[in-house]
Amino acid sequence: MFSDSDTGNSARVAIINQVMAKKYWKDQDPIGQVIVIGKGLGPQFDDEPREIVGIVGNVRENNLGEQDAGVMYIPESQTPDGLTKLANSVLPAAWAIRTRGEPIAARAAVERELGAVDPLVTPSRVRTMEQAVSDALSRQSFNTLLLSVFAGIALLLSAIGIYGLMSYSVEQRAQEIGIRVALGAARGDVMRLIVFGGMRLAGIGIVVGLAGAYAVTRLLGSLLYGVKATDPATFAAVAAIAALVALSSTVVPARRASAIDPADALHCQ
């Protein structure tokens, strides 16, 4: 890390993140290497060669959904004047402060210390890291909620569809089922016949649905955070839930079919 000796009058130094280290120094140690930044951008950005003195973890500067990018850090006291002026005109200064207790409780002390350094500095938008992460994920959270509502409606409609289809199938096959029972088929056999028939259709639908879901993973990838679009556990959980809903929707018509009286079924025909 930087030290108190890294001042405006000392040798120029820099720290890079892991992505930058792997990108430009794949087969060698970046520590001790010399780099030049700001070259060709104008005289106000001219900078002396800098020695890499450390490597730190990756930080997502803009949002949590972006890909890890190469980042370089330099001491504030060694920042070229042109870069400082540009940053001040475009980006507000920000501090991340680690506390041992409740973060908000330290707000007054932090503002007092900043005021002691510069009375014109007025902190704004003070929030905890949990709030910052929540704000950063607000769009994804809303999209997830919206998709969850649509998914729940689709699941309900599929359950109603399977139940209606199997009920209609049982009604159409009442005579067949009555004959099977009259010839000695057990109630359990009739239930298995209906359940297996319903689950076979549901299984085909689940396979087709998983294939379609896998095909649109790139579209869904931008809406997700912390979960891969091709996460096997998620696909397995969705398939299991869909199968459970299909089974529940098939059991009721199957029980009804197993209770058919052969005499009533044949007399009805």
Secondary structure, DSSP 4 states (H G I P E B T S, - for coil): ---TT--TTS--EEEEEHHHHHHH-SSS--TT-EE--STTS-GGG----EEEEEEE----SS-TTSPP---EE--GGGS-HHHHHHHHHHS--------SS-GGGGHHHHHHHHHHH-TT----S---HHHHHHHHTHHHHHHHHHHHHHHHHHHHHHHHHHHHHHHHHHHHTHHHHHHHHHTT--HHHHHHHHHHHHHHHHHHHHHHHHHHHHHTHHHHHTT-SSS-TT-HHHHHHHHHHHHHHHHHHHHHHHHHHHT--HHHHHHH-
